[in-house]
Amino acid sequence: MRDKVAFISGGGSGIGQAAAELLAGRGAKVALAGRTSGELTEVADAIGRAGGTAIAVTCDVSDEDSVRSAIATTVETWGRLDVVVANAGVNGTWAGIEELGVEDFRSTLDINLVGTFTTIKYAVPHLRRRGGSVIVVSSVNGTRIFSNSGASAYSSSKAGQVALAKMLAVELGPDKIRVNVVCPGAIDTEIADNTEAKNEDVKIPVEFPEGNIPLTGGESGSAKQVGELIAFLASDDASHISGTEMWIDGAQSLLQG
């Protein structure tokens, strides 16, 4: 990754932070994008103290102009763009369809799906110069798991990310741009903090085998484990992988689909 430039949305915490630290540790220059400037600056400073190179770029992925500006700042700073990690997202409102408001549904899609689209859209002209890698962070929800009743908006956005990535993998392949998807299961992050749960009345009771994550006996994965997969897909070691979704969930989704 030496001398390559990576743009990571949602880079101030969780999976985005872990991916940023790993990529920077392997030589990439990293632009951390997100809405909370203080959080981004803390991560960028920590990367700098560890010998890496990173900048904080304030960006709201639901705002097209904000995304365009953040990517432009990244390219103006380092003169190139090689890796894009479309990671920013929210759980949004989880509720039955009668209670789930249209604006709640639209807001989740604006951030998770439209935000992914705009991030890739404004990165592509720069990636076309020498090829590159796009990694979309989706979820087991909407791809393998459909038992979380009330997660309609979230799951729709995550399924849409996979379809978008596969379409773009074909479209952008001739430009040597790879597009792949990472689908985490239960990961120890802070995303639950932005969930508005109103789905208790539509949950379907399901009994899972003892320890519903077979590989770990129920223990959640870590953001660093997902970051390692992102770093692999960003690297030349994954040079023939494109249009593929990869589940990183300890086989959880095979039990809960």
N, C-alpha and C positions, 0 to 999 in steps of 0.2 A: 504493500500500500504506500510505499515511500513516495512522497511528493504528489500523491493524488489528493483530490479535494472532494470532500463529502459534505452534503447538505442533509441535515437530520431534523425533521419536524418533530415537535414534542421532545426536544433534546434535553429538557431541564430536569427530568426525573425518570424513574422506571426503566423501561426497555430502551427508550431513546438515549438516556444517559449512559446505560451500560454499553450500548453499541458505540456511542461516541468515544468513550474511554478506551474501548478495545481497538477501534480504528485508529485513534490518535496514537495509541501505544505501538501500533504497527507502522507508523510513519505518515499517516494521512493528516492533512490539514482539515479541520472540522468546523463547519458552521452550525451552531446550535440554534434552532429556531423554535420560538414558542411565544406564548402571551405574557409570561411572567418574567420580566427582565432580570429581577434580582436572583431568581432561581437559576436562570441561564448563566448569569455572570459567575455565580458560585461554582458551577460545573466547569466553565471555561477556565477560571482561575486555578481550579484543582488540576485540570489537565495540563495547564502551563507549569505548575509546580512539579508535576511528574515528568516534565521534559517534552511534553507534546505541544501542539499548536491548535488553538481554538478561538473562535470569536462567538459572541452572543448577538443574535439578530432577532429583534422583536418581530413576531409574525403571527397573525390570526389566520389560520387556513380557511376559515369561512369567508374571508374577505379577499377577493381576487387581486385587488391592487396591492394589498399587504404581501401576498405571496409573490407577486411579480417583483416587488421592491426587494424583498428578502433575498431572492435568488440573484437578482442583479447586484446586490451588495456583495454577495459571496463571490461572484465572478469578477467583480471590480477589485476585490481584495487580493485574489490569488491568480486571476487570469485564466481560470479553467474550471471545469466541473466534471467529475468522473463518476461519482456515486450519489444516488438520492435514496434516502430512507424515508418513505412516507409513513410516519408512525403516529402522528398526532391524532387523537381520537377521544371520544367520550362514550360512556355507557348510556347517557341520556335517561329518558323516562321509560321505565318498564311498567306497563299497565295493560289491562285488557283492551280490546279494540274500541269498546264503547266509551271507555274512560280516557284513552289515549287521544290527546288533542292533535289536530292536523298540524299545528305549529310545533308541537313537541316532536312529531314524526319528521317534519321538514327540517327542524334544527339539527337533529341527529344526522340526517343524510347530508345536510350542508357541511357539517364538520367532517364526518367520517368518509363520505363518498365523494362529494363535490370537492372537498379539500384535497383528497388524494388526486383527483383529476387535475385540479389547477396546479398542484405541486409538480406533477409530471409534465403537464402542458408547457409550463414556463421554463422547465429544466431542459426539455428536449432540444431546443436550438443549440444549447451549449454542449450537450452530450453528443450531438451529431458530429462535432468537430473531430473526435477521436474515439468514439464509442464509449460505452460505460455500463453501469449496472444500476437498475432500479429495484429496490426491495420494498414491497408493500406489506405493512403489518396488519393482517386481518385477524381472524379469530376462529376457534372451533365452532363458535355460535354462527349459524348461518351457512356453515360448510359441512360439518358432520353432526353437530348437536342441534336438535330442534325440540328438546324437551323442556327448555326454559320458557315456559308459557309466559307471555307478556313482554318478551324481548323482541317484539316484531320489528320495531324501528331499528334497533341495534343489529339484529340478525340480517335484515334486509340490506343495511349499509355494508355489512361485512361480506355478504354473498356478492353484492355488486362490485366490491373491490376485486374479487377473484375474477369475475367476468371481464372487468376493465383491464386487468393485468394480462389476461390471456389474449384479448384482442390486440393490445399494444405490443405484446411479445412478437406477434406475427407482423404487425405493421412496421415495427422499428427494428426487427431482426436484420434487414439489409443494411442498416446503418450501424451494425455491430453494437446495438444497445440491447442488453438482456433485461427482462422484466420477470421477477419472481415474487412469490407471496409466502410469507411466514404466518402460520396459524397457531398462535399459542393457546394452551388450555389454561388451567389454573396457575397463575404466576403471581408471585408475591410483589405486587406493585400498589400504587395509590389510585388506580382507576376507579375503584369502588367508591371513592370519595365524591365522584361526580355522577353518581347514580341516584335517580329519584325513583324509588321502588314503590309501586302501587299495585303490584301484581299478585298479592297474597290470595285474592279471591279467584284467580284463574290458574293458580299453580295446580299441576296434576301430580298427586303423590306417586312416587316411583321408588321401588326398593332396589338399591344397587348392591353388588357383592361387597363383602367386607373390604374396606379400603378402596375407594372408588378411583384411585389412580394406581393401576396395577404395579407400575415400576417402582413406586415409592411408598406404597401402602397408605396413600391418602395425602402425603405431604406435597405442597405446591412446589412448582419449579421456581427458579430464580430468574431475575431479569438478566443476569450475566449469561445464563445458559442460552437465552434467546438471542442475546447480543453476539454470542459466539457463532450462532447460525447465520445471523445477518452479516457478520464479518466474513464468514466463508463465502456467502453468496456475492458479496462485494468484491471479492478477490479474484485474481486470475485462475485460482484453483477451480473455480466454478465456471470456467470459460465456455463450456458447452451446455450449461443449464439455463433454460429460459422457458417461460410459460408454465412454470411448475409451482404448485402450492405444496408446502411442507408443513406437516403438523408437528408441533413440539409440545407434547402434553402427557408424556409417560403412558400412552395408550388409553388415557381417560376417555376420549371421545368414542372409542370403540365399544365402551360399555354404556355410554349415555346417549347415543344417537337416538 
